[in-house]
Amino acid sequence: MQIAARMSAALAALMAPSAWAAGTPERWQLNMTEGVTAVSREVHDLHMFMFWVCCAIGAVVFGAMAYSIVKFRKSKGAIPAKFSHNTTAEVIWTVIPIAILVVMAVPATRVLYKMYDTGQPEMTVKITGYQWMWRYEYLDYQGNPVNYGFVSRLDRVSDNARRVNSGVDVNTVDNYLLEVDRRLVLPTDTKIRFVITADDVIHAWWVPALGWKQDAIPGFINEGWTRIDTAGIYRGQCAELCGKDHGFMPIVVEAKPKAEFDQWLASMSAPAPMPAPAPADAPADTPASDTPETPATAATPASAPVAALVTDNGRI
């Protein structure tokens, strides 16, 4: 019953009108999204080219079948062919498919080459998949090292609503199962290289608006890159069956203009203020709550172990 309830909840998320932001799939959409990167648009164009090639092939094949059925039907006195081999016909139906494959392979290879060209990035982000959350580490930006990282997972509202007998109507939850507690913030008009891996099982990092997805495999480093043209919020999910909570592992990318991103990164990666020293004459039994603490919003060092970040039954 719990499995059925979770499957129903995941389906409701995909059907929700507000499930996807601009640049990502929409309700009842029948085609691929064009995305918000040059690569995603090239993938869309390649998809449409292949689609029309397949339509042309289908029209020719099924048209020939329909013509043969009508023209050479038994009721009109058609006589079955007597030959069992025709060299010309075999050459034609071998050469034509090869030519079609070559015509399709050339643009496909060009797009694939561009998708894997991660050279000369302006920024590098490490992505690590866990059951069931993502860890992001900003490694460098514009040639300078960055010491900032955090864990991102399903937001509290969706997490509470998805539970059996929660009493919450999922249709009232904005971006149900597609919102996180901490978004991956990226700059626009910047070539960003991703290095992607996993800690436990195989995951797959997928944001449709970026035009690609990449497996996160324990013990291996895979790469991907993007250059986002338009500021906005773009949503995705883990695209590899990674365990019982696979459907509750969303991804949210928030793209900001460069100037805004620079300010955001500076505020996040700045060192946290040190606690103020206690007065010299303070009593020895001063409660711990009277001592100032580091703000909870301070940046988490990229080198901090994930285990130290997880509390409250696996939540951050």
Summary of the structure (lengths in Angstrom):
residues: 316
radius of gyration: 27.1
end to end distance: 27.8
largest distance: 115.0
contacts: 853
relative contact order: 0.15
helix: 36%
strand: 23%
